[in-house]
Amino acid sequence: MGGSDVSPSVALRLALAGAWHVVRGRSLGQFPRVLGLLEAVGRAAPGAVRYRHGARLRLGLQAAVVVAMLREAQPAGRVLDAVDSFFPEGEPPAAAQGHATPRDLAMVGEAQESFRELVLALLGDRGRRAAYLQGAAGREYGEPFLRALERLFFEYLQRLESALPPPDLRQLQEAVWRHASPGPRPRELPILSRYLADMGHAPSGCCPAPGSGGSAPCRRRPWDSLMRSSMTRRARRRPAGRWSPCPSPAAP
């Protein structure tokens, strides 16, 4: 938000509302902005969420971004840049957010390595990449995966909301209008309204939260896929110099 006239809680809540809109809307191209928000919150309040929860969410968002790039047939160099940024080779997972046990760090490291190997293998074999995107990618990173990721993010937001003061709708509206383009003020702010409703700050029945109506909640978690992938690889270790099969990613 910019500007000292906006309180930190108002600025954060508006940023969270925008991120929730992105995740709910499956705007995969905007997921890096959500990741940036997670990083900023992790630096400002490292104990806000448990380490494993934060790692699940981060890995799930990162995997979704990379798989979307593969589906869009983006240049290999751009995909490699994303992989090196999100899943750096030989770099231990960060333990800044929440309390991480040695087992937590080992699991996250395995998941990062597993997904990195999968993507590099796909980039090196056009036929395998095409077969994967037509088949396994839908099962591992399709709508069930994204629903699970949405639910995980919803729980993350609830955790943050529990530490914030009750929302002041007038302050939130004024902050939005102050930074909007010149012109008439909109009568409604649907992104903000939806967020407040989903977080329980609006009359019930307005906007159902994930799993509260319409579609059944998805119990599968993104981390589960990543960990199944790394465990499968450990059971079938490849000879040196060859890629091993790397199934699906998910969250811790």
Secondary structure, 3 states (H helix, E strand, C coil): CCCCCCCHHHHHHHHHHHHHHHHHCCCHHHHHHHHHHHHHHHHHCCCCCCHHHHHHHHHHHHHHHHHHHHHCCCCHHHHHHHHHHHCCCCCCCCCCCCCCCHHHHHHHHHHHHHHHHHHHHHHCCHHHHHHHHHCHHHHHHCHHHHHHHHHHHHHHHHHHHCCCCCCCHHHHHHHHHHCCCCCCCCCCCHHHHHHHHHCCCCCCCCCCCCCCCCCCCCCCCHHHHHHHHHHHHHHCCCCCCCCCCCCCCCCC
